[in-house]
Every structure is written in structure tokens, then in C-alpha cells.
């Protein structure tokens, strides 16, 4: 029997919601996973990798394995898992580093001041003080 036609005895019972299928209607949106917001990507990636290493080392130290071998195995395991599982964080770190590199130096006149100091040192004259420092009377 269809959901829009109900017998008269079921008038008090609410109608069932239609079933969702993948082809006809999208699933309800899930909340995004909580991430480390406000933290630089390289700090988040480092903390995740250190946590993974600590967990692997702790588990291996519970087994009757020498601590040196446990440390080496935990290092290899944490490197492999972080390479496979944390590719998104690693990409964020790479993009952040590329953006920092593209920004260049903070002081655009630093290269001119360095060149002037080098020229004056080679010519034997004292270098003039940089324009950004105040002169003493």
C-alpha cells in the first residue's frame, strides 16, 4: 500500500518518511569533523605524528621487546601510517610552506641595505646607517 493512501483506521498514526536511496536523494549533510583550527599546519602535523609514535611505542613496550627495537619499530610504523593516513595534513603543510616562500622577505629594502654595506666595505668607506634606525644626536 502506498504511503499517501492510508486506510481510515490508521488516521492517528503518522506517515512514515520515504526511504532515501543513493540515486534519488542525497544523504543529509554531516557536520565536518573537528580539526585543529587556529593552529599552523606544521604544528598540527607534528603533534599528530608524535602522538602516533607515542601510541605505537607504548603498545610495543607492553610486549616483551627490548626498548631499542620497540623504538625503531614504532618509528617505522608511525612513518608509514602518517604517510598513508595523513596525506591531507601533509599537503596542507606543503601548501603553507609554499605560500610562505612566495611571500618573500618582510623588509623589501633589506637587499638594498646589504648591497650598500657591502659596497662601502669594499671601497674602504664606513657604511651609512640604515634608514630604519634612528640617528643619535
Protein Blocks (a to p, Z undefined) as FASTA:
>chain_A
ZZklccfklmmpccddddddfklpccdddddddddehiafklmmmmmmmmmmmmmmmmmm
mpccdfklmmmmmmmmmmmmmmmmmmmmmmmmmmmmmmmmmnopfblmlmmmmmmmmmmm
mnopacdddfkbccdZZ
